[in-house]
Amino acid sequence: MQPVTEHVDRLVCSACGATFAPEPLHTVCTHCGRPLLVSYRLEALCDRFRPEVLAGRVRSLWRYAEVLPVPFDAVRSLGEGWTPLLPQPRLGRQLGLPNLYVKDESLNPGGSFKARGLAMAVAAAALRGVRQVGLASAGNAAGALALYAARMGLSALVFMPEETPEPAVWECRLAGAQVYQVPGTIAEAGAAFEAYRREHPEVFSVATLREPYRVEGKKTMGYELFEQLGGRLPDVILYPTGGGTGLIGMWKAFDEMEALGWIGPERPRMVAVQAAGCAPIVRAFQEGHETAEFWENARTLAAGLRVPKALGDFLILRALRESNGTAVAVEDDEILEAMARWAQAEGMLAAPEGAATLAALLRLREAGWVQPEETVVLFNTASAHKYPAVVHRVLSRVEATEIR
């Protein structure tokens, strides 16, 4: 079986533009070390791949097979993708935003959005003969890797910070992955993983943007938004941004949709949401830089936002500026308050990373950056069930308020 679908053209470096044949196993650009992106023969698809052909297709991300790199019959799917886009009427009334929605990624296999990217990356690696896959992760990506490696019959190893929420560690071990926990942040975990790989080169890295295919799974969130909003895109998207693969992927999807004739040049305003204790993208955006500096002493209760340096930082910042978007950093206390408010107003058990988008929206609404008539989408990236220690802090705050 061919390792790529028929409409894959080539791999293109996101920075220097160098091109590579898509069939061999690739990591990053061999010229500049930046991420590679998949390019498709979209002009050949314009007449065949239209929104109307999607009716009746499988309700998973694989409904977009024409613009995915992995043949569907090579995949052992767990049902990833096609998560609900849910109206938020009570919060909308409170904020004066009648067209407020949440894209609830917690309903993916394993309970997080990481299922989208790892389903694609693990399948792509398996098709190229890889038998061992690994990465460094703050939690959810490690769990998704373990599940999809088990599903595809590969062995997996993961490196995680010691402070990783326990459910993510259990998930990995239950699925048979080899787990290493190290002191520090994802940066230290990443360094430990790379040191391990130097001695064990047979382990293929599927870390964020270290191979071309995770972003292809994540981009399907953009296609789903278009379908679920009846053939249009929202005005504003708020996305919790650690490594930023989802934001990069959706921006890529919008460019593909325009090339396919689905949309015109319009784009949502993209908002990267980070924690105040680890906000390299926010700082770089505010200071007008094209890349972000490493964030020293990163601290936040939102494990997925504790990413001091993103490999795709220049792509994130480019999308923010091209969309006339912005970047917002919120405090941990705002995240805790948003988790409680969202659960009580809408029954949404948001992960702290997802709740950060609501906290950011409150700021942007107060500042008038978001207008009442606009369609706004928040991304909840995982379930609160995966963060018991954080939920305990939320409950302590709620109970203290009730006592007063």
N, C-alpha and C positions, 0 to 999 in steps of 0.2 A: 504494500500500500504506500502511495506517495505521502510524505510527511506534511505536505501543505495542500490546501484546496486549489482548484483550478484557476481561481481569479487572483491568487497572490502573485504579485509581479516581482518584487524585490524587497530587501531590507535597506532602509535609508538611515544614515546617522542623523540624529536630531540636531546636531551642532554643525558639523563640517560638511554634511551632505554626501559623504562617501556612500557607495552602494555595495551590496553584497547579495550573493545568491541565497535564496531563502531555504533551500533544502538542507544544507549542512547544519551542524550544531553551532550556534553562535552565542556569545555573551554580549559584550559591549563593543563599540567601534574600536578596531585595532589601530586606527590612526590617532584618535584623540581621547579615547576612553569614555565617551559619552554614550547615552542610551541609543539603541537601535529601535526603529519603528517599522511596522509592516506597511508596505504600500501595495494597493490593489489595482487591478485593471478596471477602474470604475466606469470608464467610458463604454466598456463592453457590457456593463450591467444596467445602464440607464433605462433601456427598454424592457428588461426582464425583471429587474428587482425594484418593484414599486410598492408603496405602502399597502395597496389593496391585495397583494399576493400573500400578505401575512395572515389574513383571516383563516382561522382553522388550524394554524400551525401549532406545534408543541409549545406549551406555556412554560418555556424556559429560555435562557439566553441563546439557545441553539436555534431559535426561530430566525435568527439573522445569519444563517449559514453562509450566504453568499459573501459576507464581509467578515468572516472569521477564518483564521489560518489553519485550523485543525479540522479534518474531516469528521463529521458527526458520528459516522459508523466506527470510528476509531476510539470513541470516548465511552467510558462507563459513567454516565451522568448520575448525579445524586439529586437532580432536579433544581440546579442552581439558576438563579435569575427569575425574571418576571415577578418581582416583588411588588406588593401593592403601593399605589399612590393614593394616600388617604386624605380627604378633606379634614381640616382642623377648624370646625365651625365655632366652638367656644373660645378657643384662643384667638381665632380670627376676629370675633366680635370684640374681645378685650383689647386687641391691638388695632382695630379699625382696618383689618385686612380680610375682606370677605373671600378672597381667592388664595387662601393659605393652605398648603399641602405639606405632608411628610412622605418621603420615599422611605419605606420601612425595610431596610436591608437586614434586620434581625431575623427575618423569616427565611433566609438562605440556609442551606445545610451547614450545620455547625454553629448557626446563630450569628453569622456576621457576613459582611460584604466581601470578605477575603475569599469566600468560596468562588466568586466569579473569576478572579485572576488565577488562583491556584488550580482550578479545574483545567484551564487552558494551558498553563505552564507545565503542569505535570503530564498532561496528555501529549503535548508537543515534545517534551523530553523523552517520554517513553517511545514515541514513534521514531526517534533518532537513536535508539539503542541504549539510552541511559537506564541504569538499574538502581542508582542511589541518588537521592535529591536532598538538598538541605538549604537552610537559611537561618538568619538571625531575625528574631521577631520580638515585639513587645507583648505578644500573646495571641491575637486572633489569627494572624497569618500562619503561625506555627501550628495551631489547631487545624486550620484548613489544609495545610500541607500534609499533616499526618493522615487526615481522613482521605484525601485524594490519592496519596501514595498507597495507602492500604487498598483503596478501590481499584487502582491500576496495577497492583501487584509489585510495587517498588518499595524499597526500604527508604526510610527518612530519618534524618537527624536534625535537631533544632537547637539553637543557642538562644537563651532568653535571659533577661535581667533577673536578679534574685527577687525583685519586687513585682514580678509578673503575677497578675491575679491567678489564684490557685485553680479555678476551673479550666483555664487554658493549659495549665501544666497537666492536669488530670486527663484532659481530652487527648493530648499528645501521647501520653503513656498508655492510655486505654487503646488507642489505635495502633500501638506498637512502635512508635517512633522512639529513637534514642534522644534523650533530653539532657542538655547541659545548661545549668544556671550559673551565671557569673555576676559578680558585683558591678554596679554601675548602671548605665543606660543602654539603649539599643546600640549606641556607638561602641561601647566596650564589648557587648555581645557580638557585634559585627566583626570587630578585630579578632576576637577569640575564634570565631567561625572561619575567618580567612586564614588564621594561623593553622587551624586544623586542616583546612583544604590544601595547604602547601605540602603537608605530609600525606594527604589522602586525596590526590588529584582525581580519583575516580568519582568523588562526590561532586555532582553538578549543582551549582548555585542557582536557585530560583528566587533570590532576594530581589527586593524592589528595584525594577528597571535594570537589573543585571543580566536580563535576557529579554527578548523582544515580545513575549507572549502574554505576560500577566496583564499588561495594559490593554490588550485586545479583549480580554474578558471583562475588564472594568468598563471599557467604552460602551458596552451594551446598556449601561444605565442611561446613557444619553438617548439611544434609540428607543428605549422603553418610555422615557418621558415624552418623547414625540408622539408615540402611539397612545399613551394613556391620557394625554391632554387633547386627544382628538385631532392630531395632525398639526400641532404647533408646539413651540417651545415656551417655557416660562420666561418671565421677565427677569427674575432673580433666582440664583441658586446659591445656597449657603452650604458649604462643604467642609467637614472637619479635616484638617490638612496636617498630616505627619509627613509620610513619604510623598503623598499627593498623587499617587497613581490614578485614582479615580477622577480627579479633576483634570489631569492630563488626558486621560482616556476619553472623557466626555467631550473635551475640546476637539480632540481628533475626530470623534464621531460626528460632531457638528460640521466639520470641514468635509467629511465624507458625504453627509446628507446633502450638502450644497452641490457637490460634484455630481451626485446622483439625480439632482433636480427635485429633491423633496422639499427643500427650503431655499430661501434666498440668502442674502448676506447677513440677515439679522442674527443676533446671538444674545443669549441671556447674559446679564451682568453676573460675573462669577465672584463669589466672596470666599476667600480662604480664611477659615476660622482656626485659631490656635490658642493655646493656653498662655497666660501672661508669664508663666515660669519657664516657657520654652517656645519662643516666638521668632525664630530666625526669618521666616518668610515675611511676617508683619514688619519687622525692623527693616529688612531689605527693601520692601515695597515703599515704606514711608521715607526712606533715605534715597530712593531713586536708583538703587543698584540693580544690576542684571543678574547677579547671583547673591546667595546668602552666606554670611559668615557663620562658622561653627558657634553654637550657643553654649557657652560655658555654664556648668553647674545647673543643668536642666532639671527642673522639679515641677511636677504636676500630678494630681491624682488620676488624670486621664492618661492611662498608660500608652494608648495609641498616638497621643500627641507629644509624647516625650521623645522626639526625634530631633537631635541637635543640628543635623545637617542632612538635607535631602539631595540625592544624586540628581534628581530632575528639577532642582530649584529654579533654574533658568526657564524651564518650560512652564512651571507654575506662574512665575512672575510675568512671563510673556502673555499668558492667557488672561491674567488679571488686568493687565494694561490694555490689551487689544479689545477686551470686552467692556472697558470703562468700569471695571469692578473695583474691589477693594480688599483689604485684609484687616482682620479684627482679632485682637487678643483679649481673652476674657479671664477673669480671676477664678480660682478654684471655688470660692464661695458662690460665685454666680452660677457655676456649673451645678453645684449641689442644689441650689434654689430652683434652677431650671428643671432638674430631674424630678423634684417633688411637684412643681407646678404643672409639668406636662402630664405626669401620671394622674394627678387629681382632676385636671381639666379635660383630658382626652383619653385616659386609659393607656397612654403610651409609656411603656417601660423602656425608656431610652438609656443607652450606654452613656457614660460621661462625655465621650467624644461627640455623640449625637446631641446631647443636651447642650453642649457648647454652642451649637448653631442657634438654638433658641435664645440663649443668653446674648449672642451676638446680634440676633434680630431685634431684641429689645432695645439695644443701643442704637442700631441703625434706624429703627422706627422713630425713636425719640429725637434723633438728629434730623429727621426728615429725608434721609437718604433713600428710604423705601416709601413709595406713595400708595395711598389706599386702593387705587384701581389696579395695581400691579398683581400679577400672578407670581407667588413666591413659593419655592420648594426648599424645605429643610431636609437634610439627609441624616437619618438615624442609622448608624453603621453597625450596631450590634445590640444585643439584649442586655438589659440591666442585670439579668440573672448571672451574667459572666463576671460581675464585679461585686461580690458579696461584701467586701470590706468597704467599698464606696457606698453601697446601699445602706450599710449600717450607719455610716456618717449622716446620710440623708435622713434616716429615721430618727436619729438622735436629735437632729435639728427640728424636725417636725414635732416630735414629742415635747421638746423643750418649749416650743411655741405654744402648743396646746396647754401645757401646764401654766404658762403665764396668762 
